[in-house]
Amino acid sequence: MEKVLLTVNGMTCTGCVGSVKNLLGRLPGVSDIEITLENGQVAFAYDPLQSKLESIKEAIHDGGYEVA
Ligand SMILES: [Cu+2]
């Protein structure tokens, strides 16, 4: 498992946090998702054999949020 910390812009409320958590949670091999709304930090672990970091970032983007 790889550990990643991304900064995601556009999350303004706990609903956004839930959305990002959900969309990440649907991706294969992604786990341990921790999101801090105040600074937009999104931490998670993923298995590179199951999901590529690029496609994870794309999923966040497609959900309407911007990876900094
Ligand atoms: Cu929101």
N, CA, C, O and the ligand as a Tripos MOL2 file, in Angstrom:
@<TRIPOS>MOLECULE
protein
  273   271    69     0     0
PROTEIN
NO_CHARGES

@<TRIPOS>ATOM
      1 N           0.8370   -1.1990    0.0000 N.3       1 MET1
      2 CA          0.0000    0.0000    0.0000 C.3       1 MET1
      3 C           0.8730    1.2510    0.0000 C.2       1 MET1
      4 O           1.8800    1.3340    0.7030 O.2       1 MET1
      5 N           0.4630    2.2000   -0.7950 N.am      2 GLU2
      6 CA          1.1300    3.5020   -0.8160 C.3       2 GLU2
      7 C           0.2920    4.4740   -0.0070 C.2       2 GLU2
      8 O          -0.9370    4.4340   -0.0460 O.2       2 GLU2
      9 N           0.9740    5.3550    0.7310 N.am      3 LYS3
     10 CA          0.2400    6.3890    1.4690 C.3       3 LYS3
     11 C           0.3760    7.7080    0.7310 C.2       3 LYS3
     12 O           1.4530    8.0660    0.2550 O.2       3 LYS3
     13 N          -0.7350    8.4200    0.6450 N.am      4 VAL4
     14 CA         -0.7460    9.6740   -0.1090 C.3       4 VAL4
     15 C          -1.4150   10.7580    0.7110 C.2       4 VAL4
     16 O          -2.3530   10.5020    1.4660 O.2       4 VAL4
     17 N          -0.9170   11.9690    0.5490 N.am      5 LEU5
     18 CA         -1.5690   13.1330    1.1410 C.3       5 LEU5
     19 C          -1.7490   14.1550    0.0290 C.2       5 LEU5
     20 O          -0.7760   14.6740   -0.5190 O.2       5 LEU5
     21 N          -3.0030   14.4360   -0.2950 N.am      6 LEU6
     22 CA         -3.3080   15.3980   -1.3480 C.3       6 LEU6
     23 C          -3.9850   16.6150   -0.7350 C.2       6 LEU6
     24 O          -4.6370   16.5130    0.3050 O.2       6 LEU6
     25 N          -3.8290   17.7590   -1.3780 N.am      7 THR7
     26 CA         -4.6230   18.9170   -1.0120 C.3       7 THR7
     27 C          -5.7050   19.0770   -2.0720 C.2       7 THR7
     28 O          -5.4210   19.1840   -3.2650 O.2       7 THR7
     29 N          -6.9450   19.0910   -1.6090 N.am      8 VAL8
     30 CA         -8.0830   19.1710   -2.5260 C.3       8 VAL8
     31 C          -8.8380   20.4760   -2.2810 C.2       8 VAL8
     32 O          -9.2590   20.7650   -1.1610 O.2       8 VAL8
     33 N          -8.9980   21.2480   -3.3350 N.am      9 ASN9
     34 CA         -9.7260   22.5140   -3.2340 C.3       9 ASN9
     35 C         -11.1850   22.3060   -3.6070 C.2       9 ASN9
     36 O         -11.5090   21.4570   -4.4370 O.2       9 ASN9
     37 N         -12.0530   23.0810   -2.9930 N.am     10 GLY10
     38 CA        -13.4610   23.0640   -3.3620 C.3      10 GLY10
     39 C         -14.3670   22.4060   -2.3440 C.2      10 GLY10
     40 O         -15.5890   22.4280   -2.4920 O.2      10 GLY10
     41 N         -13.7770   21.8150   -1.3000 N.am     11 MET11
     42 CA        -14.6110   21.2260   -0.2510 C.3      11 MET11
     43 C         -14.9710   22.3370    0.7410 C.2      11 MET11
     44 O         -14.0960   22.9320    1.3700 O.2      11 MET11
     45 N         -16.2640   22.6000    0.8660 N.am     12 THR12
     46 CA        -16.6870   23.7310    1.6960 C.3      12 THR12
     47 C         -17.4960   23.3250    2.9240 C.2      12 THR12
     48 O         -17.7210   24.1490    3.8100 O.2      12 THR12
     49 N         -17.9340   22.0790    2.9890 N.am     13 CYS13
     50 CA        -18.7630   21.6580    4.1260 C.3      13 CYS13
     51 C         -18.5990   20.1620    4.3450 C.2      13 CYS13
     52 O         -17.9210   19.4770    3.5800 O.2      13 CYS13
     53 N         -19.2320   19.6690    5.4050 N.am     14 THR14
     54 CA        -19.0960   18.2440    5.7120 C.3      14 THR14
     55 C         -19.7350   17.3880    4.6250 C.2      14 THR14
     56 O         -19.3780   16.2210    4.4610 O.2      14 THR14
     57 N         -20.6870   17.9660    3.8770 N.am     15 GLY15
     58 CA        -21.2780   17.2320    2.7590 C.3      15 GLY15
     59 C         -20.2390   16.9470    1.6870 C.2      15 GLY15
     60 O         -20.1990   15.8550    1.1200 O.2      15 GLY15
     61 N         -19.3980   17.9410    1.4150 N.am     16 CYS16
     62 CA        -18.3200   17.7640    0.4350 C.3      16 CYS16
     63 C         -17.3530   16.6960    0.9160 C.2      16 CYS16
     64 O         -16.9060   15.8530    0.1380 O.2      16 CYS16
     65 N         -17.0360   16.7370    2.2000 N.am     17 VAL17
     66 CA        -16.1230   15.7400    2.7640 C.3      17 VAL17
     67 C         -16.7040   14.3450    2.5510 C.2      17 VAL17
     68 O         -15.9910   13.4130    2.1790 O.2      17 VAL17
     69 N         -18.0160   14.2160    2.7950 N.am     18 GLY18
     70 CA        -18.6870   12.9350    2.5900 C.3      18 GLY18
     71 C         -18.6280   12.4940    1.1400 C.2      18 GLY18
     72 O         -18.4070   11.3190    0.8470 O.2      18 GLY18
     73 N         -18.8270   13.4510    0.2220 N.am     19 SER19
     74 CA        -18.7930   13.1180   -1.2100 C.3      19 SER19
     75 C         -17.4340   12.5950   -1.6200 C.2      19 SER19
     76 O         -17.3310   11.5750   -2.3020 O.2      19 SER19
     77 N         -16.3790   13.3010   -1.1980 N.am     20 VAL20
     78 CA        -15.0240   12.8920   -1.5740 C.3      20 VAL20
     79 C         -14.7020   11.5380   -0.9520 C.2      20 VAL20
     80 O         -14.0910   10.6790   -1.5890 O.2      20 VAL20
     81 N         -15.1190   11.3580    0.3000 N.am     21 LYS21
     82 CA        -14.8930   10.0860    0.9750 C.3      21 LYS21
     83 C         -15.5770    8.9600    0.2120 C.2      21 LYS21
     84 O         -15.0040    7.8870    0.0200 O.2      21 LYS21
     85 N         -16.8040    9.2130   -0.2190 N.am     22 ASN22
     86 CA        -17.5600    8.1960   -0.9570 C.3      22 ASN22
     87 C         -16.9330    7.8670   -2.2880 C.2      22 ASN22
     88 O         -16.8040    6.6980   -2.6530 O.2      22 ASN22
     89 N         -16.5380    8.9110   -3.0230 N.am     23 LEU23
     90 CA        -16.0070    8.6140   -4.3540 C.3      23 LEU23
     91 C         -14.6570    7.9190   -4.2660 C.2      23 LEU23
     92 O         -14.3340    7.0870   -5.1140 O.2      23 LEU23
     93 N         -13.8700    8.2480   -3.2570 N.am     24 LEU24
     94 CA        -12.5970    7.5410   -3.0660 C.3      24 LEU24
     95 C         -12.8580    6.1080   -2.6070 C.2      24 LEU24
     96 O         -12.1820    5.1710   -3.0330 O.2      24 LEU24
     97 N         -13.8560    5.9570   -1.7270 N.am     25 GLY25
     98 CA        -14.1610    4.6440   -1.1710 C.3      25 GLY25
     99 C         -14.6430    3.6520   -2.2100 C.2      25 GLY25
    100 O         -14.5420    2.4410   -2.0120 O.2      25 GLY25
    101 N         -15.1710    4.1620   -3.3250 N.am     26 ARG26
    102 CA        -15.6600    3.2760   -4.3820 C.3      26 ARG26
    103 C         -14.5280    2.7480   -5.2540 C.2      26 ARG26
    104 O         -14.7150    1.7860   -6.0000 O.2      26 ARG26
    105 N         -13.3500    3.3730   -5.1660 N.am     27 LEU27
    106 CA        -12.2450    2.9490   -6.0170 C.3      27 LEU27
    107 C         -11.5660    1.7140   -5.4350 C.2      27 LEU27
    108 O         -11.3380    1.6400   -4.2270 O.2      27 LEU27
    109 N         -11.2440    0.7510   -6.2850 N.am     28 PRO28
    110 CA        -10.6230   -0.4700   -5.7950 C.3      28 PRO28
    111 C          -9.2560   -0.2200   -5.1600 C.2      28 PRO28
    112 O          -8.4200    0.4810   -5.7290 O.2      28 PRO28
    113 N          -9.0380   -0.7910   -3.9950 N.am     29 GLY29
    114 CA         -7.7320   -0.7140   -3.3580 C.3      29 GLY29
    115 C          -7.4770    0.5470   -2.5600 C.2      29 GLY29
    116 O          -6.3770    0.7270   -2.0370 O.2      29 GLY29
    117 N          -8.4710    1.4350   -2.4500 N.am     30 VAL30
    118 CA         -8.2900    2.6680   -1.6810 C.3      30 VAL30
    119 C          -8.8830    2.4800   -0.2920 C.2      30 VAL30
    120 O         -10.0170    2.0230   -0.1490 O.2      30 VAL30
    121 N          -8.1040    2.8390    0.7390 N.am     31 SER31
    122 CA         -8.5850    2.6580    2.1120 C.3      31 SER31
    123 C          -8.0070    3.7330    3.0250 C.2      31 SER31
    124 O          -7.2240    4.5810    2.5980 O.2      31 SER31
    125 N          -8.4080    3.6760    4.2730 N.am     32 ASP32
    126 CA         -7.8980    4.5870    5.3170 C.3      32 ASP32
    127 C          -8.0220    6.0650    4.9170 C.2      32 ASP32
    128 O          -7.0740    6.8380    5.0550 O.2      32 ASP32
    129 N          -9.1860    6.4340    4.4280 N.am     33 ILE33
    130 CA         -9.3950    7.8040    3.9510 C.3      33 ILE33
    131 C          -9.6490    8.7350    5.1410 C.2      33 ILE33
    132 O         -10.5700    8.5270    5.9310 O.2      33 ILE33
    133 N          -8.8100    9.7610    5.2430 N.am     34 GLU34
    134 CA         -8.9570   10.7540    6.3150 C.3      34 GLU34
    135 C          -8.9750   12.1270    5.6590 C.2      34 GLU34
    136 O          -8.0410   12.4890    4.9430 O.2      34 GLU34
    137 N         -10.0260   12.8850    5.8990 N.am     35 ILE35
    138 CA        -10.1510   14.1930    5.2650 C.3      35 ILE35
    139 C         -10.2750   15.2810    6.3260 C.2      35 ILE35
    140 O         -11.0750   15.1730    7.2550 O.2      35 ILE35
    141 N          -9.4720   16.3260    6.1730 N.am     36 THR36
    142 CA         -9.5760   17.4870    7.0500 C.3      36 THR36
    143 C         -10.1550   18.6370    6.2400 C.2      36 THR36
    144 O          -9.5060   19.1560    5.3310 O.2      36 THR36
    145 N         -11.3670   19.0260    6.5700 N.am     37 LEU37
    146 CA        -12.0750   20.0540    5.8060 C.3      37 LEU37
    147 C         -11.3360   21.3960    5.8310 C.2      37 LEU37
    148 O         -11.2330   22.0750    4.8090 O.2      37 LEU37
    149 N         -10.8250   21.7700    7.0080 N.am     38 GLU38
    150 CA        -10.2460   23.1030    7.2040 C.3      38 GLU38
    151 C          -9.1170   23.4110    6.2210 C.2      38 GLU38
    152 O          -9.0450   24.5180    5.6870 O.2      38 GLU38
    153 N          -8.2380   22.4380    5.9800 N.am     39 ASN39
    154 CA         -7.1110   22.7070    5.0790 C.3      39 ASN39
    155 C          -7.1810   21.8910    3.7880 C.2      39 ASN39
    156 O          -6.2520   21.9170    2.9810 O.2      39 ASN39
    157 N          -8.2770   21.1740    3.5980 N.am     40 GLY40
    158 CA         -8.4560   20.4220    2.3640 C.3      40 GLY40
    159 C          -7.5210   19.2310    2.2090 C.2      40 GLY40
    160 O          -7.2860   18.7600    1.0960 O.2      40 GLY40
    161 N          -6.9950   18.7510    3.3140 N.am     41 GLN41
    162 CA         -6.0670   17.6350    3.2200 C.3      41 GLN41
    163 C          -6.8220   16.3110    3.1340 C.2      41 GLN41
    164 O          -7.6910   16.0080    3.9520 O.2      41 GLN41
    165 N          -6.4600   15.5400    2.1220 N.am     42 VAL42
    166 CA         -7.0800   14.2390    1.9020 C.3      42 VAL42
    167 C          -5.9780   13.1860    1.9710 C.2      42 VAL42
    168 O          -5.1250   13.1060    1.0860 O.2      42 VAL42
    169 N          -6.0050   12.3920    3.0150 N.am     43 ALA43
    170 CA         -4.9980   11.3450    3.1910 C.3      43 ALA43
    171 C          -5.6590    9.9870    2.9690 C.2      43 ALA43
    172 O          -6.7910    9.7580    3.3960 O.2      43 ALA43
    173 N          -4.9440    9.0990    2.3020 N.am     44 PHE44
    174 CA         -5.4760    7.7490    2.1050 C.3      44 PHE44
    175 C          -4.3420    6.8060    1.7440 C.2      44 PHE44
    176 O          -3.2230    7.2270    1.4550 O.2      44 PHE44
    177 N          -4.6560    5.5480    1.7700 N.am     45 ALA45
    178 CA         -3.7100    4.5350    1.3220 C.3      45 ALA45
    179 C          -4.3060    3.8770    0.0900 C.2      45 ALA45
    180 O          -5.5260    3.7550   -0.0170 O.2      45 ALA45
    181 N          -3.4600    3.4510   -0.8410 N.am     46 TYR46
    182 CA         -3.9930    2.7460   -2.0110 C.3      46 TYR46
    183 C          -3.0080    1.6990   -2.4890 C.2      46 TYR46
    184 O          -1.8030    1.7710   -2.2480 O.2      46 TYR46
    185 N          -3.5720    0.7310   -3.1730 N.am     47 ASP47
    186 CA         -2.7800   -0.3380   -3.7490 C.3      47 ASP47
    187 C          -2.5600   -0.0150   -5.2280 C.2      47 ASP47
    188 O          -3.5060   -0.0430   -6.0150 O.2      47 ASP47
    189 N          -1.3190    0.2920   -5.6070 N.am     48 PRO48
    190 CA         -1.0330    0.7080   -6.9920 C.3      48 PRO48
    191 C          -1.3690   -0.3700   -8.0260 C.2      48 PRO48
    192 O          -1.4910   -0.0750   -9.2150 O.2      48 PRO48
    193 N          -1.5160   -1.6060   -7.5750 N.am     49 LEU49
    194 CA         -1.8830   -2.6700   -8.5080 C.3      49 LEU49
    195 C          -3.3700   -2.6130   -8.8380 C.2      49 LEU49
    196 O          -3.8130   -3.1610   -9.8480 O.2      49 LEU49
    197 N          -4.1370   -1.9450   -7.9760 N.am     50 GLN50
    198 CA         -5.5900   -1.9010   -8.1800 C.3      50 GLN50
    199 C          -6.0820   -0.5550   -8.7080 C.2      50 GLN50
    200 O          -7.0220   -0.5050   -9.5010 O.2      50 GLN50
    201 N          -5.4520    0.5310   -8.2720 N.am     51 SER51
    202 CA         -5.8360    1.8590   -8.7640 C.3      51 SER51
    203 C          -4.5820    2.6970   -8.9530 C.2      51 SER51
    204 O          -3.6910    2.7150   -8.1030 O.2      51 SER51
    205 N          -4.5310    3.3810  -10.0690 N.am     52 LYS52
    206 CA         -3.4050    4.2850  -10.3170 C.3      52 LYS52
    207 C          -3.7000    5.6320   -9.6690 C.2      52 LYS52
    208 O          -4.8520    6.0650   -9.6180 O.2      52 LYS52
    209 N          -2.6580    6.2910   -9.1750 N.am     53 LEU53
    210 CA         -2.8470    7.5900   -8.5340 C.3      53 LEU53
    211 C          -3.5050    8.5760   -9.5000 C.2      53 LEU53
    212 O          -4.3320    9.3960   -9.1020 O.2      53 LEU53
    213 N          -3.1200    8.4810  -10.7850 N.am     54 GLU54
    214 CA         -3.7040    9.3880  -11.7780 C.3      54 GLU54
    215 C          -5.2210    9.2250  -11.8630 C.2      54 GLU54
    216 O          -5.9530   10.2120  -11.9510 O.2      54 GLU54
    217 N          -5.6880    7.9830  -11.8370 N.am     55 SER55
    218 CA         -7.1340    7.7660  -11.9540 C.3      55 SER55
    219 C          -7.8520    8.1500  -10.6640 C.2      55 SER55
    220 O          -9.0240    8.5240  -10.6880 O.2      55 SER55
    221 N          -7.1450    8.0580   -9.5360 N.am     56 ILE56
    222 CA         -7.7350    8.5160   -8.2720 C.3      56 ILE56
    223 C          -7.9290   10.0340   -8.3260 C.2      56 ILE56
    224 O          -8.9780   10.5560   -7.9470 O.2      56 ILE56
    225 N          -6.8950   10.7270   -8.8040 N.am     57 LYS57
    226 CA         -7.0020   12.1890   -8.9330 C.3      57 LYS57
    227 C          -8.1040   12.5660   -9.9130 C.2      57 LYS57
    228 O          -8.8300   13.5380   -9.7060 O.2      57 LYS57
    229 N          -8.2170   11.7820  -10.9890 N.am     58 GLU58
    230 CA         -9.2450   12.0350  -11.9890 C.3      58 GLU58
    231 C         -10.6420   11.8780  -11.3890 C.2      58 GLU58
    232 O         -11.5520   12.6470  -11.7000 O.2      58 GLU58
    233 N         -10.8000   10.8780  -10.5290 N.am     59 ALA59
    234 CA        -12.0980   10.6440   -9.8980 C.3      59 ALA59
    235 C         -12.4730   11.8320   -9.0030 C.2      59 ALA59
    236 O         -13.6370   12.2260   -8.9480 O.2      59 ALA59
    237 N         -11.4870   12.3950   -8.3080 N.am     60 ILE60
    238 CA        -11.7430   13.5690   -7.4640 C.3      60 ILE60
    239 C         -12.1630   14.7390   -8.3440 C.2      60 ILE60
    240 O         -13.1060   15.4650   -8.0310 O.2      60 ILE60
    241 N         -11.4460   14.9050   -9.4450 N.am     61 HIS61
    242 CA        -11.7540   15.9780  -10.3940 C.3      61 HIS61
    243 C         -13.1610   15.8000  -10.9760 C.2      61 HIS61
    244 O         -13.9380   16.7520  -11.0490 O.2      61 HIS61
    245 N         -13.4740   14.5710  -11.3860 N.am     62 ASP62
    246 CA        -14.7970   14.2870  -11.9630 C.3      62 ASP62
    247 C         -15.9070   14.5140  -10.9460 C.2      62 ASP62
    248 O         -17.0470   14.7960  -11.3130 O.2      62 ASP62
    249 N         -15.5650   14.3900   -9.6590 N.am     63 GLY63
    250 CA        -16.5490   14.6320   -8.6070 C.3      63 GLY63
    251 C         -16.7880   16.1180   -8.3780 C.2      63 GLY63
    252 O         -17.6720   16.4930   -7.6060 O.2      63 GLY63
    253 N         -16.0130   16.9620   -9.0370 N.am     64 GLY64
    254 CA        -16.2370   18.4020   -8.9370 C.3      64 GLY64
    255 C         -15.2610   19.1200   -8.0200 C.2      64 GLY64
    256 O         -15.4690   20.2800   -7.6640 O.2      64 GLY64
    257 N         -14.1890   18.4210   -7.6390 N.am     65 TYR65
    258 CA        -13.1880   19.0350   -6.7530 C.3      65 TYR65
    259 C         -11.8480   19.0900   -7.4600 C.2      65 TYR65
    260 O         -11.5980   18.3490   -8.4100 O.2      65 TYR65
    261 N         -10.9980   19.9720   -6.9870 N.am     66 GLU66
    262 CA         -9.7370   20.1980   -7.6670 C.3      66 GLU66
    263 C          -8.5740   19.7430   -6.8080 C.2      66 GLU66
    264 O          -8.4230   20.1850   -5.6700 O.2      66 GLU66
    265 N          -7.7520   18.8590   -7.3530 N.am     67 VAL67
    266 CA         -6.5390   18.4470   -6.6480 C.3      67 VAL67
    267 C          -5.4840   19.5230   -6.8620 C.2      67 VAL67
    268 O          -5.1380   19.8430   -8.0000 O.2      67 VAL67
    269 N          -4.9740   20.0800   -5.7720 N.am     68 ALA68
    270 CA         -4.0040   21.1890   -5.8790 C.3      68 ALA68
    271 C          -2.6730   20.6830   -6.4140 C.2      68 ALA68
    272 O          -1.7350   21.4640   -6.5730 O.2      68 ALA68
    273 CU        -20.1990   20.9640    0.6790 Cu       69 CU69
@<TRIPOS>BOND
     1     1     2 1
     2     2     3 1
     3     3     4 2
     4     3     5 am
     5     5     6 1
     6     6     7 1
     7     7     8 2
     8     7     9 am
     9     9    10 1
    10    10    11 1
    11    11    12 2
    12    11    13 am
    13    13    14 1
    14    14    15 1
    15    15    16 2
    16    15    17 am
    17    17    18 1
    18    18    19 1
    19    19    20 2
    20    19    21 am
    21    21    22 1
    22    22    23 1
    23    23    24 2
    24    23    25 am
    25    25    26 1
    26    26    27 1
    27    27    28 2
    28    27    29 am
    29    29    30 1
    30    30    31 1
    31    31    32 2
    32    31    33 am
    33    33    34 1
    34    34    35 1
    35    35    36 2
    36    35    37 am
    37    37    38 1
    38    38    39 1
    39    39    40 2
    40    39    41 am
    41    41    42 1
    42    42    43 1
    43    43    44 2
    44    43    45 am
    45    45    46 1
    46    46    47 1
    47    47    48 2
    48    47    49 am
    49    49    50 1
    50    50    51 1
    51    51    52 2
    52    51    53 am
    53    53    54 1
    54    54    55 1
    55    55    56 2
    56    55    57 am
    57    57    58 1
    58    58    59 1
    59    59    60 2
    60    59    61 am
    61    61    62 1
    62    62    63 1
    63    63    64 2
    64    63    65 am
    65    65    66 1
    66    66    67 1
    67    67    68 2
    68    67    69 am
    69    69    70 1
    70    70    71 1
    71    71    72 2
    72    71    73 am
    73    73    74 1
    74    74    75 1
    75    75    76 2
    76    75    77 am
    77    77    78 1
    78    78    79 1
    79    79    80 2
    80    79    81 am
    81    81    82 1
    82    82    83 1
    83    83    84 2
    84    83    85 am
    85    85    86 1
    86    86    87 1
    87    87    88 2
    88    87    89 am
    89    89    90 1
    90    90    91 1
    91    91    92 2
    92    91    93 am
    93    93    94 1
    94    94    95 1
    95    95    96 2
    96    95    97 am
    97    97    98 1
    98    98    99 1
    99    99   100 2
   100    99   101 am
   101   101   102 1
   102   102   103 1
   103   103   104 2
   104   103   105 am
   105   105   106 1
   106   106   107 1
   107   107   108 2
   108   107   109 am
   109   109   110 1
   110   110   111 1
   111   111   112 2
   112   111   113 am
   113   113   114 1
   114   114   115 1
   115   115   116 2
   116   115   117 am
   117   117   118 1
   118   118   119 1
   119   119   120 2
   120   119   121 am
   121   121   122 1
   122   122   123 1
   123   123   124 2
   124   123   125 am
   125   125   126 1
   126   126   127 1
   127   127   128 2
   128   127   129 am
   129   129   130 1
   130   130   131 1
   131   131   132 2
   132   131   133 am
   133   133   134 1
   134   134   135 1
   135   135   136 2
   136   135   137 am
   137   137   138 1
   138   138   139 1
   139   139   140 2
   140   139   141 am
   141   141   142 1
   142   142   143 1
   143   143   144 2
   144   143   145 am
   145   145   146 1
   146   146   147 1
   147   147   148 2
   148   147   149 am
   149   149   150 1
   150   150   151 1
   151   151   152 2
   152   151   153 am
   153   153   154 1
   154   154   155 1
   155   155   156 2
   156   155   157 am
   157   157   158 1
   158   158   159 1
   159   159   160 2
   160   159   161 am
   161   161   162 1
   162   162   163 1
   163   163   164 2
   164   163   165 am
   165   165   166 1
   166   166   167 1
   167   167   168 2
   168   167   169 am
   169   169   170 1
   170   170   171 1
   171   171   172 2
   172   171   173 am
   173   173   174 1
   174   174   175 1
   175   175   176 2
   176   175   177 am
   177   177   178 1
   178   178   179 1
   179   179   180 2
   180   179   181 am
   181   181   182 1
   182   182   183 1
   183   183   184 2
   184   183   185 am
   185   185   186 1
   186   186   187 1
   187   187   188 2
   188   187   189 am
   189   189   190 1
   190   190   191 1
   191   191   192 2
   192   191   193 am
   193   193   194 1
   194   194   195 1
   195   195   196 2
   196   195   197 am
   197   197   198 1
   198   198   199 1
   199   199   200 2
   200   199   201 am
   201   201   202 1
   202   202   203 1
   203   203   204 2
   204   203   205 am
   205   205   206 1
   206   206   207 1
   207   207   208 2
   208   207   209 am
   209   209   210 1
   210   210   211 1
   211   211   212 2
   212   211   213 am
   213   213   214 1
   214   214   215 1
   215   215   216 2
   216   215   217 am
   217   217   218 1
   218   218   219 1
   219   219   220 2
   220   219   221 am
   221   221   222 1
   222   222   223 1
   223   223   224 2
   224   223   225 am
   225   225   226 1
   226   226   227 1
   227   227   228 2
   228   227   229 am
   229   229   230 1
   230   230   231 1
   231   231   232 2
   232   231   233 am
   233   233   234 1
   234   234   235 1
   235   235   236 2
   236   235   237 am
   237   237   238 1
   238   238   239 1
   239   239   240 2
   240   239   241 am
   241   241   242 1
   242   242   243 1
   243   243   244 2
   244   243   245 am
   245   245   246 1
   246   246   247 1
   247   247   248 2
   248   247   249 am
   249   249   250 1
   250   250   251 1
   251   251   252 2
   252   251   253 am
   253   253   254 1
   254   254   255 1
   255   255   256 2
   256   255   257 am
   257   257   258 1
   258   258   259 1
   259   259   260 2
   260   259   261 am
   261   261   262 1
   262   262   263 1
   263   263   264 2
   264   263   265 am
   265   265   266 1
   266   266   267 1
   267   267   268 2
   268   267   269 am
   269   269   270 1
   270   270   271 1
   271   271   272 2
@<TRIPOS>SUBSTRUCTURE
     1 MET1         2 RESIDUE 1 A MET
     2 GLU2         6 RESIDUE 1 A GLU
     3 LYS3        10 RESIDUE 1 A LYS
     4 VAL4        14 RESIDUE 1 A VAL
     5 LEU5        18 RESIDUE 1 A LEU
     6 LEU6        22 RESIDUE 1 A LEU
     7 THR7        26 RESIDUE 1 A THR
     8 VAL8        30 RESIDUE 1 A VAL
     9 ASN9        34 RESIDUE 1 A ASN
    10 GLY10       38 RESIDUE 1 A GLY
    11 MET11       42 RESIDUE 1 A MET
    12 THR12       46 RESIDUE 1 A THR
    13 CYS13       50 RESIDUE 1 A CYS
    14 THR14       54 RESIDUE 1 A THR
    15 GLY15       58 RESIDUE 1 A GLY
    16 CYS16       62 RESIDUE 1 A CYS
    17 VAL17       66 RESIDUE 1 A VAL
    18 GLY18       70 RESIDUE 1 A GLY
    19 SER19       74 RESIDUE 1 A SER
    20 VAL20       78 RESIDUE 1 A VAL
    21 LYS21       82 RESIDUE 1 A LYS
    22 ASN22       86 RESIDUE 1 A ASN
    23 LEU23       90 RESIDUE 1 A LEU
    24 LEU24       94 RESIDUE 1 A LEU
    25 GLY25       98 RESIDUE 1 A GLY
    26 ARG26      102 RESIDUE 1 A ARG
    27 LEU27      106 RESIDUE 1 A LEU
    28 PRO28      110 RESIDUE 1 A PRO
    29 GLY29      114 RESIDUE 1 A GLY
    30 VAL30      118 RESIDUE 1 A VAL
    31 SER31      122 RESIDUE 1 A SER
    32 ASP32      126 RESIDUE 1 A ASP
    33 ILE33      130 RESIDUE 1 A ILE
    34 GLU34      134 RESIDUE 1 A GLU
    35 ILE35      138 RESIDUE 1 A ILE
    36 THR36      142 RESIDUE 1 A THR
    37 LEU37      146 RESIDUE 1 A LEU
    38 GLU38      150 RESIDUE 1 A GLU
    39 ASN39      154 RESIDUE 1 A ASN
    40 GLY40      158 RESIDUE 1 A GLY
    41 GLN41      162 RESIDUE 1 A GLN
    42 VAL42      166 RESIDUE 1 A VAL
    43 ALA43      170 RESIDUE 1 A ALA
    44 PHE44      174 RESIDUE 1 A PHE
    45 ALA45      178 RESIDUE 1 A ALA
    46 TYR46      182 RESIDUE 1 A TYR
    47 ASP47      186 RESIDUE 1 A ASP
    48 PRO48      190 RESIDUE 1 A PRO
    49 LEU49      194 RESIDUE 1 A LEU
    50 GLN50      198 RESIDUE 1 A GLN
    51 SER51      202 RESIDUE 1 A SER
    52 LYS52      206 RESIDUE 1 A LYS
    53 LEU53      210 RESIDUE 1 A LEU
    54 GLU54      214 RESIDUE 1 A GLU
    55 SER55      218 RESIDUE 1 A SER
    56 ILE56      222 RESIDUE 1 A ILE
    57 LYS57      226 RESIDUE 1 A LYS
    58 GLU58      230 RESIDUE 1 A GLU
    59 ALA59      234 RESIDUE 1 A ALA
    60 ILE60      238 RESIDUE 1 A ILE
    61 HIS61      242 RESIDUE 1 A HIS
    62 ASP62      246 RESIDUE 1 A ASP
    63 GLY63      250 RESIDUE 1 A GLY
    64 GLY64      254 RESIDUE 1 A GLY
    65 TYR65      258 RESIDUE 1 A TYR
    66 GLU66      262 RESIDUE 1 A GLU
    67 VAL67      266 RESIDUE 1 A VAL
    68 ALA68      270 RESIDUE 1 A ALA
    69 CU69       273 GROUP 0 **** ****
